[in-house]
């Protein structure tokens, strides 16, 4: 089997709340427990669901977002992530045909399914219907002839009689029922203001939830039929995405002879769980050594740190603990003051501020953060206004904003980005080697970001080596 013909399914739904994550994660775990190597993927910019996917499969959960990365990169990124797998499962986002606001099918599950030439299995919340389920499925199956809706999993079924009525209705639809799951809250995953609680915050409980989901899926779904369906895919003609080739193509300067290998520390742990797997791969391809650390537990940065990446997450939930780790806050502030490159997104932006809800943070940025009830959510387009440690002036990116915090002020004297869509404003901070912003950017779409950050760190590492 070539990499391009890897068996694959897209797990979609008519709307949010139907149970996509429950079914997709359960299927991933059930197939993995059966001995298959399963590659997990998620449509859209979501960071939390891929954590559960990774727990279910033992492989990195990867995102496929046609808005952030462009449609042309979807199949290559998929093939890169699915290399060596026996089966790939892709969890959709929102409803099957819902995409970026005002952009048609862009970034929708349907678009990704077409780009991957993958059959779609529709998860339907059957809790308040019987015969109408056939009309609903018929509508979704006929809406776009290029989307192959090849099966249905009925979720939240109330009883044996309810299941019988649903199956009888579906008999005339032409779309086979591949599973029926009863209403059951035992394997639920807790939520809060930005969605599910990340795996890193409840690993033991999450493992138990995933095992229970696998058991439910085995009992209620026809795994053999689903696997057979996954094998009916055509070959994808695309070449897998290659971080080394991407970095080489994006680099504007040749590597300096005798340059030291920089060490870039990447924040992790329960407070900083939002990261795309490709970011670390790009940094490594650019010549950096990537060293994870946990700001909740580690009192110092990894020895020899030349650069720092602090991604998204939930610092507001851990503000007291982050604040209590004064030695690390001081180390981060010292690194930033040295001019070393620091890339911070959303949670990282808040961690670099003076305070979150009055709890002292690193004090690198002249701003303070507070929680609010208002959710700021959506895709953004932006441009770098001046050269900095992450981007050259004029670099255009697409990103995603997702938070319930407010930072005051929201931009420094030298902003990180000038937003161009859907509104025009400046946002974030550039100071010394620091680039801090609310905007989540997928570096696979703009590998020059990783290359520039690694190059900035290389200069520091080489200078330190010369001093020594």
Secondary structure, DSSP 4 states (H G I P E B T S, - for coil): --GGG--EEEEEESSTTSSHHHHHHHHHHHHHHTT--EEEEEESS-SHHHHHHHHHHSS--EEE-HHHH-THHHHHHHHHHHTT-SEEEEE--SSTT--STTSTTTT-HHHHHHHHT-EEEEEEE-TT-STHHHHHHHHHHHH-TTS-EEEEEEEEE--HHHHHHHHHHHTTTSS-EEEEEE---TT---EETTEEPPGGGSHHHHHHHHHHHHHHHHHHB-HHHHHHHHTTPPPP-PPPP-HHHHHHHH-SSPPPTTPPPPEEEEEESTT--B--HHHHHHHHHTTPEEEEEETTT-SSPPTT--EEEE-BS-GGGSHHHHHH-HHHHHHHHHHHHTT-EEEEETHHHHHHSSEETTEE----SS-EEEEEEEEEEEEEEEE--S--SS--TT-EEEEEEEEEEEEESSB-SS-SEEEEESS-EEEBEEETTEEEES-EE-GGG-THHHHHHHHHHHHHHHHHHHH-
